Amino acid sequence: MADKEKGILDKYFDLWELLALTQHAIYNVRELELKEYGITPNQAYVLKRIHQLKDKATQVQIAHFTFRKQNTVSINMKRMEKQGLLSRTRNKNRKNLVVLSLTKKGEEAYKNSLNRKTINNIMSSLTMEQIEQMNTYLDTLFTAAANELAKFNNETFLKNVLNNLHRK
């Protein structure tokens, strides 16, 4: 491998490390912020998705949105159900389909999760132009990562995520 090519590959890896460290640091800050409401950032994300999907939220959709395996999502949904954040109901016509809905406690936790002071403080360090550029760059990386993941897992749902993901 030529030195120039190795240098480029090292830069790719360095960027990946920086992205991972940044994500981890922001996640930790968000985790501390949400701790007072008794939920994690991942749970806040799931609550947001269920709230958006209303009575059409399923475990399969949550698996797609979170890039988690179906059994992992099922375990997490059972945990959130035990916490009183959501209810899981089997579809009468399709017994293998579980519909998710927020409980009163889940709605309250979702509303509390809309307090994003720490995220606002961190993101406000960027200009609007930088935010738009970052969105473009991250969308490009996200699409490439989802496509690579689909190759490894040979799962079509990952490509469907790209078509159905509404991250806003």
C-alpha positions in Angstrom: 0.0 0.0 0.0 1.4 3.4 -1.0 2.1 5.9 1.7 -0.4 8.4 0.2 -3.2 5.7 0.3 -2.3 4.8 3.8 -2.4 8.4 4.8 -5.9 8.7 3.4 -7.1 5.6 5.1 -5.6 6.9 8.4 -7.6 10.1 7.9 -10.8 8.1 7.4 -10.2 6.2 10.6 -9.3 9.4 12.5 -12.5 11.0 11.3 -14.5 8.0 12.3 -12.9 8.1 15.8 -13.7 11.8 16.2 -17.3 11.2 15.1 -17.6 8.3 17.6 -16.1 10.3 20.5 -18.2 13.3 19.7 -21.4 11.2 19.6 -20.4 9.5 22.8 -19.7 12.8 24.6 -23.0 14.3 23.5 -24.9 11.1 24.4 -23.4 11.2 27.9 -24.5 14.9 28.4 -28.0 14.1 27.1 -28.1 11.0 29.4 -27.4 13.2 32.4 -30.1 15.7 31.3 -32.7 13.0 30.9 -31.8 11.1 34.1 -34.0 13.4 36.2 -37.0 12.1 34.1 -36.0 8.5 34.5 -35.4 7.8 30.9 -32.4 7.3 28.6 -31.6 9.0 25.3 -32.5 5.8 23.5 -35.8 5.6 25.3 -36.5 9.3 24.5 -36.0 8.5 20.8 -38.4 5.5 21.0 -41.0 7.6 22.8 -40.7 10.3 20.1 -41.2 7.7 17.3 -44.2 6.1 19.0 -45.7 9.6 19.6 -45.2 10.5 15.9 -46.6 7.2 14.6 -49.6 7.4 17.0 -51.6 4.1 17.0 -49.5 2.7 14.1 -46.2 2.2 15.9 -44.9 -1.4 15.8 -41.8 -3.1 17.2 -40.7 -3.7 13.6 -40.7 0.0 12.9 -38.8 0.7 16.0 -36.2 -1.9 15.0 -35.9 -0.1 11.7 -35.5 3.3 13.2 -33.0 2.3 15.8 -31.0 -0.2 13.7 -31.6 -2.9 16.3 -32.5 -6.5 15.9 -36.2 -7.4 16.5 -35.4 -9.5 19.6 -33.4 -6.6 21.1 -36.3 -4.2 20.5 -38.7 -6.6 22.0 -36.7 -6.8 25.2 -36.4 -3.0 25.4 -40.1 -2.6 24.8 -40.9 -5.0 27.6 -38.5 -3.1 29.9 -40.2 0.2 28.9 -43.6 -1.4 29.5 -42.5 -2.5 33.0 -41.5 1.2 33.6 -45.0 2.2 32.7 -43.9 4.2 29.6 -45.7 2.3 27.0 -48.2 -0.5 26.4 -47.8 -3.3 23.9 -50.9 -4.8 22.3 -51.0 -7.8 19.9 -53.0 -7.1 16.8 -56.2 -9.2 16.7 -55.8 -10.1 13.0 -52.0 -10.6 13.1 -50.9 -12.2 16.3 -47.2 -11.7 15.6 -47.7 -7.9 15.2 -47.3 -5.9 18.4 -48.6 -2.3 18.4 -47.0 0.2 20.7 -48.7 3.1 22.4 -47.6 5.6 25.0 -49.1 5.5 28.4 -49.8 8.7 30.3 -46.4 8.3 32.0 -44.9 7.8 28.6 -46.5 10.9 27.1 -45.2 12.9 30.1 -41.7 11.4 29.7 -41.9 12.3 26.0 -42.9 15.9 26.7 -40.1 16.1 29.3 -37.6 14.8 26.7 -38.4 17.9 24.6 -36.3 19.8 27.1 -33.1 19.8 25.1 -31.1 22.5 26.8 -27.8 20.6 26.7 -28.2 19.7 23.1 -29.1 23.3 22.3 -26.0 24.5 24.2 -23.7 22.2 22.3 -25.3 22.7 18.8 -25.3 26.5 19.2 -21.5 26.4 18.9 -22.1 26.0 15.2 -23.4 28.6 12.7 -26.5 27.9 10.7 -24.3 27.4 7.6 -22.2 24.9 9.5 -25.3 23.1 10.6 -26.6 22.8 7.1 -23.2 21.6 5.9 -23.0 19.1 8.8 -26.5 17.8 7.9 -25.4 17.2 4.3 -22.2 15.5 5.4 -23.9 13.3 8.0 -26.7 12.4 5.6 -24.1 11.2 3.1 -22.2 9.2 5.8 -25.5 7.8 7.2 -26.6 6.6 3.7 -23.2 5.0 3.1 -23.2 3.3 6.5 -26.8 2.0 6.0 -25.8 0.6 2.6 -22.7 -1.1 4.1 -24.8 -2.5 7.0 -27.3 -3.9 4.5 -24.5 -5.7 2.7 -23.2 -7.3 5.9 -26.6 -8.3 7.2 -28.2 -9.0 3.8 -31.3 -7.4 5.3 -33.6 -5.4 3.1 -35.1 -3.5 6.0 -32.0 -1.4 6.3 -32.6 0.0 2.8 -36.2 0.6 3.8 -35.0 2.7 6.7 -33.3 5.1 4.3 -36.6 5.5 2.5 -38.8 5.8 5.6 -36.6 7.5 8.2 -38.0 10.8 9.3 -35.3 12.0 11.7 -37.0 15.3 12.4 
